[in-house]
Amino acid sequence: MDNNKIEVTGISEPLLRLIDERVSHFGGDRAAYIRDLIERDIFGTSHGQKQQSAKLGTKRTFDPQQWSADMKLLAIGAEQIPVLPPEAFTRESIYGNHD
């Protein structure tokens, strides 16, 4: 393994498809997208976003089309998530005996 290379194994096909959809939506390539995810996880934001924010000086405005596209990406595979029974959301089931 080179000093600047990391091999990632065990990524599920649905996750790879989701990554590829994000890459095609925003541009770039899979490696750049994954580098950005790692950077955001470690530093809280990507280096590119820090530079862009410094240039803009303001928060990005809400984009309803972007929000809709993001929600569609999040919904992919959601029908396979099991529905939890109502008792899963009671105070007792969440906190148990903790006061």
N, CA, C and O of each residue as an XYZ file, in Angstrom:
396
protein
N       0.850     -1.187      0.000
C       0.000      0.000      0.000
C       0.886      1.237      0.000
O       1.779      1.355      0.839
N       0.652      2.165     -0.934
C       1.376      3.425     -0.982
C       1.005      4.283      0.218
O      -0.006      4.038      0.876
N       1.818      5.278      0.498
C       1.528      6.171      1.615
C       0.222      6.926      1.446
O      -0.438      7.240      2.436
N      -0.161      7.222      0.223
C      -1.362      8.008     -0.017
C      -2.528      7.180     -0.529
O      -3.505      7.740     -1.028
N      -2.449      5.878     -0.419
C      -3.537      5.027     -0.899
C      -4.092      4.217      0.263
O      -3.356      3.708      1.109
N      -5.410      4.117      0.273
C      -6.101      3.285      1.251
C      -7.041      2.379      0.477
O      -7.819      2.852     -0.351
N      -6.979      1.094      0.737
C      -7.891      0.160      0.084
C      -9.068     -0.083      1.010
O      -8.900     -0.454      2.172
N     -10.260      0.133      0.476
C     -11.475     -0.064      1.252
C     -12.190     -1.281      0.694
O     -12.467     -1.353     -0.503
N     -12.484     -2.226      1.554
C     -13.185     -3.434      1.125
C     -14.473     -3.578      1.927
O     -14.658     -2.918      2.950
N     -15.344     -4.434      1.457
C     -16.562     -4.745      2.185
C     -17.683     -3.735      2.008
O     -18.629     -3.734      2.795
N     -17.605     -2.874      0.999
C     -18.684     -1.916      0.755
C     -19.779     -2.636     -0.025
O     -19.514     -3.253     -1.057
N     -20.992     -2.553      0.467
C     -22.106     -3.254     -0.168
C     -22.436     -2.632     -1.520
O     -22.154     -1.458     -1.763
N     -23.031     -3.427     -2.386
C     -23.431     -2.942     -3.705
C     -24.418     -1.771     -3.614
O     -24.272     -0.801     -4.358
N     -25.437     -1.833     -2.710
C     -26.341     -0.682     -2.615
C     -25.604      0.605     -2.222
O     -25.926      1.681     -2.725
N     -24.625      0.497     -1.333
C     -23.872      1.679     -0.937
C     -23.021      2.194     -2.096
O     -22.926      3.403     -2.305
N     -22.407      1.288     -2.845
C     -21.631      1.708     -4.010
C     -22.520      2.407     -5.038
O     -22.112      3.399     -5.642
N     -23.733      1.891     -5.236
C     -24.663      2.528     -6.171
C     -25.020      3.932     -5.687
O     -25.077      4.874     -6.478
N     -25.258      4.062     -4.384
C     -25.587      5.366     -3.824
C     -24.413      6.335     -3.980
O     -24.611      7.498     -4.331
N     -23.203      5.864     -3.724
C     -22.009      6.697     -3.912
C     -21.906      7.122     -5.367
O     -21.661      8.294     -5.655
N     -22.089      6.187     -6.283
C     -21.999      6.513     -7.712
C     -23.084      7.492     -8.145
O     -22.838      8.341     -9.002
N     -24.283      7.388     -7.565
C     -25.346      8.343     -7.880
C     -24.964      9.740     -7.402
O     -25.176     10.725     -8.109
N     -24.399      9.819     -6.199
C     -23.968     11.116     -5.673
C     -22.863     11.704     -6.550
O     -22.854     12.900     -6.841
N     -21.932     10.843     -6.964
C     -20.824     11.298     -7.815
C     -21.361     11.822     -9.136
O     -20.936     12.878     -9.604
N     -22.294     11.094     -9.742
C     -22.825     11.545    -11.028
C     -23.633     12.823    -10.865
O     -23.673     13.655    -11.771
N     -24.277     12.983     -9.716
C     -25.078     14.181     -9.467
C     -24.198     15.419     -9.265
O     -24.493     16.488     -9.797
N     -23.119     15.268     -8.495
C     -22.273     16.408     -8.159
C     -21.039     16.524     -9.040
O     -20.362     17.552     -9.019
N     -20.735     15.487     -9.816
C     -19.538     15.510    -10.656
C     -18.334     14.965     -9.909
O     -18.398     14.716     -8.705
N     -17.251     14.786    -10.621
C     -16.043     14.246    -10.008
C     -15.958     12.756    -10.204
O     -16.539     12.200    -11.136
N     -15.227     12.113     -9.314
C     -15.099     10.662     -9.383
C     -15.284     10.056     -7.996
O     -15.317     10.769     -6.993
N     -15.403      8.736     -7.954
C     -15.683      8.022     -6.719
C     -14.604      8.283     -5.664
O     -14.922      8.510     -4.497
N     -13.334      8.251     -6.066
C     -12.242      8.447     -5.109
C     -12.302      9.839     -4.487
O     -12.110      9.988     -3.281
N     -12.569     10.859     -5.304
C     -12.657     12.225     -4.789
C     -13.830     12.362     -3.823
O     -13.719     13.032     -2.796
N     -14.949     11.728     -4.152
C     -16.123     11.796     -3.286
C     -15.824     11.143     -1.938
O     -16.170     11.691     -0.891
N     -15.185      9.980     -1.960
C     -14.870      9.277     -0.714
C     -13.846     10.066      0.098
O     -13.949     10.127      1.323
N     -12.851     10.674     -0.571
C     -11.896     11.536      0.146
C     -12.623     12.671      0.848
O     -12.310     13.008      1.990
N     -13.604     13.263      0.153
C     -14.370     14.360      0.734
C     -15.169     13.878      1.946
O     -15.250     14.583      2.952
N     -15.760     12.680      1.856
C     -16.500     12.133      2.996
C     -15.588     11.948      4.201
O     -15.960     12.290      5.324
N     -14.399     11.409      3.972
C     -13.453     11.195      5.067
C     -13.045     12.534      5.678
O     -12.996     12.681      6.900
N     -12.756     13.494      4.828
C     -12.342     14.814      5.313
C     -13.452     15.471      6.130
O     -13.192     16.050      7.185
N     -14.691     15.381      5.639
C     -15.810     15.956      6.392
C     -15.996     15.254      7.727
O     -16.314     15.898      8.727
N     -15.800     13.934      7.755
C     -15.954     13.191      8.995
C     -14.884     13.592     10.010
O     -15.170     13.722     11.201
N     -13.674     13.784      9.546
C     -12.572     14.111     10.451
C     -12.589     15.582     10.850
O     -12.458     15.903     12.031
N     -12.747     16.471      9.888
C     -12.619     17.903     10.151
C     -13.948     18.625     10.301
O     -13.969     19.798     10.675
N     -15.050     17.955     10.020
C     -16.351     18.593     10.140
C     -16.819     19.262      8.857
O     -18.006     19.548      8.706
N     -15.912     19.511      7.945
C     -16.249     20.075      6.643
C     -15.106     19.754      5.698
O     -13.990     19.486      6.143
N     -15.366     19.776      4.429
C     -14.312     19.457      3.475
C     -13.441     20.679      3.225
O     -13.872     21.814      3.432
N     -12.238     20.444      2.787
C     -11.313     21.522      2.466
C     -11.914     22.430      1.386
O     -11.809     23.654      1.461
N     -12.539     21.817      0.392
C     -13.170     22.586     -0.678
C     -14.299     23.459     -0.160
O     -14.455     24.600     -0.594
N     -15.092     22.924      0.770
C     -16.182     23.706      1.337
C     -15.645     24.874      2.159
O     -16.220     25.962      2.138
N     -14.545     24.656      2.884
C     -13.945     25.736      3.663
C     -13.503     26.863      2.745
O     -13.721     28.037      3.043
N     -12.877     26.504      1.619
C     -12.435     27.526      0.677
C     -13.626     28.252      0.067
O     -13.618     29.475     -0.072
N     -14.645     27.487     -0.294
C     -15.827     28.084     -0.910
C     -16.539     28.996      0.094
O     -16.979     30.086     -0.271
N     -16.657     28.563      1.353
C     -17.309     29.376      2.371
C     -16.530     30.657      2.621
O     -17.117     31.720      2.823
N     -15.212     30.554      2.606
C     -14.390     31.746      2.808
C     -14.612     32.743      1.678
O     -14.628     33.952      1.908
N     -14.783     32.241      0.461
C     -15.019     33.125     -0.680
C     -16.400     33.770     -0.592
O     -16.553     34.966     -0.840
N     -17.396     32.971     -0.238
C     -18.760     33.484     -0.216
C     -19.019     34.362      1.003
O     -19.657     35.410      0.901
N     -18.522     33.928      2.150
C     -18.718     34.692      3.372
C     -20.111     34.571      3.957
O     -20.375     35.115      5.029
N     -21.010     33.871      3.277
C     -22.370     33.703      3.779
C     -22.807     32.255      3.613
O     -22.190     31.472      2.892
N     -23.886     31.929      4.301
C     -24.448     30.588      4.168
C     -25.131     30.446      2.815
O     -25.617     31.418      2.236
N     -25.155     29.228      2.334
C     -25.830     28.923      1.076
C     -27.339     29.034      1.273
O     -27.855     28.654      2.324
N     -28.042     29.544      0.287
C     -29.495     29.652      0.379
C     -30.128     28.286      0.138
O     -29.535     27.408     -0.489
N     -31.335     28.132      0.645
C     -32.060     26.876      0.484
C     -32.424     26.672     -0.977
O     -32.972     27.560     -1.630
N     -32.108     25.486     -1.475
C     -32.422     25.136     -2.864
C     -33.438     23.995     -2.842
O     -33.061     22.856     -2.565
N     -34.713     24.263     -3.126
C     -35.733     23.222     -3.054
C     -35.478     22.058     -4.014
O     -35.807     20.915     -3.695
N     -34.904     22.330     -5.171
C     -34.611     21.240     -6.111
C     -33.512     20.341     -5.562
O     -33.589     19.119     -5.687
N     -32.484     20.941     -4.951
C     -31.409     20.148     -4.351
C     -31.949     19.322     -3.189
O     -31.584     18.157     -3.029
N     -32.819     19.926     -2.377
C     -33.405     19.222     -1.254
C     -34.217     18.023     -1.743
O     -34.127     16.932     -1.180
N     -35.003     18.232     -2.782
C     -35.804     17.152     -3.345
C     -34.918     16.027     -3.875
O     -35.212     14.851     -3.661
N     -33.836     16.385     -4.564
C     -32.907     15.375     -5.080
C     -32.247     14.609     -3.937
O     -32.076     13.393     -4.024
N     -31.877     15.306     -2.873
C     -31.266     14.647     -1.713
C     -32.251     13.688     -1.044
O     -31.867     12.590     -0.640
N     -33.516     14.094     -0.926
C     -34.525     13.229     -0.311
C     -34.750     11.965     -1.146
O     -34.952     10.882     -0.597
N     -34.716     12.107     -2.463
C     -34.874     10.937     -3.334
C     -33.712      9.973     -3.149
O     -33.910      8.758     -3.131
N     -32.498     10.506     -3.010
C     -31.335      9.651     -2.776
C     -31.443      8.936     -1.432
O     -31.104      7.758     -1.322
N     -31.911      9.646     -0.419
C     -32.068      9.028      0.899
C     -33.139      7.933      0.894
O     -33.045      6.957      1.640
N     -34.143      8.104      0.057
C     -35.259      7.161      0.025
C     -34.932      5.865     -0.706
O     -35.674      4.889     -0.594
N     -33.836      5.844     -1.447
C     -33.482      4.630     -2.190
C     -33.283      3.484     -1.200
O     -32.453      3.573     -0.294
N     -34.029      2.439     -1.375
C     -33.924      1.268     -0.514
C     -34.704      1.384      0.786
O     -34.693      0.456      1.595
N     -35.380      2.506      1.000
C     -36.107      2.714      2.252
C     -37.238      1.708      2.435
O     -37.600      1.371      3.562
N     -37.796      1.231      1.326
C     -38.892      0.260      1.445
C     -38.428     -1.056      2.064
O     -39.254     -1.864      2.489
N     -37.129     -1.274      2.119
C     -36.595     -2.507      2.711
C     -36.341     -2.359      4.212
O     -36.048     -3.349      4.882
N     -36.447     -1.149      4.748
C     -36.252     -0.920      6.177
C     -37.501     -1.383      6.908
O     -38.606     -0.970      6.557
N     -37.350     -2.236      7.920
C     -38.538     -2.738      8.618
C     -39.234     -1.629      9.408
O     -38.597     -0.704      9.912
N     -40.542     -1.749      9.500
C     -41.339     -0.803     10.280
C     -41.292     -1.243     11.732
O     -41.548     -2.406     12.041
N     -40.967     -0.319     12.622
C     -40.899     -0.640     14.040
C     -42.283     -0.594     14.661
O     -43.118      0.217     14.259
N     -42.534     -1.463     15.645
C     -43.841     -1.435     16.310
C     -43.965     -0.181     17.181
O     -42.948      0.395     17.569
N     -45.188      0.249     17.493
C     -45.391      1.463     18.292
C     -44.660      1.437     19.637
O     -44.195      2.475     20.109
N     -44.556      0.256     20.256
C     -43.900      0.179     21.568
C     -42.405      0.501     21.499
O     -41.771      0.722     22.531
N     -41.844      0.527     20.301
C     -40.429      0.885     20.154
C     -40.197      2.362     20.437
O     -39.058      2.781     20.644
N     -41.257      3.151     20.449
C     -41.118      4.600     20.614
C     -41.639      5.105     21.949
O     -41.838      6.309     22.117
N     -41.862      4.216     22.892
C     -42.302      4.671     24.209
C     -41.092      5.146     25.004
O     -39.957      4.769     24.713
N     -41.345      5.967     25.997
C     -40.270      6.476     26.839
C     -39.532      5.319     27.518
O     -38.305      5.328     27.617
N     -40.278      4.343     27.976
C     -39.674      3.208     28.670
C     -38.753      2.401     27.759
O     -37.699      1.936     28.191
N     -39.153      2.237     26.500
C     -38.310      1.457     25.591
C     -37.032      2.205     25.229
O     -36.013      1.588     24.919
N     -37.088      3.523     25.268
C     -35.897      4.302     24.943
C     -34.994      4.473     26.148
O     -33.786      4.257     26.045
N     -35.551      4.856     27.293
C     -34.754      5.147     28.468
C     -34.685      4.029     29.504
O     -33.814      4.048     30.373
N     -35.594      3.053     29.422
C     -35.606      1.973     30.388
C     -35.882      2.509     31.793
O     -36.820      3.280     31.994
N     -35.068      2.100     32.754
C     -35.266      2.525     34.156
C     -34.525      3.824     34.477
O     -34.523      4.266     35.626
N     -33.910      4.423     33.493
C     -33.150      5.655     33.742
C     -34.099      6.829     33.932
O     -34.960      7.084     33.089
N     -33.940      7.539     35.037
C     -34.817      8.696     35.333
C     -34.261      9.965     34.793
O     -34.869     11.023     34.954
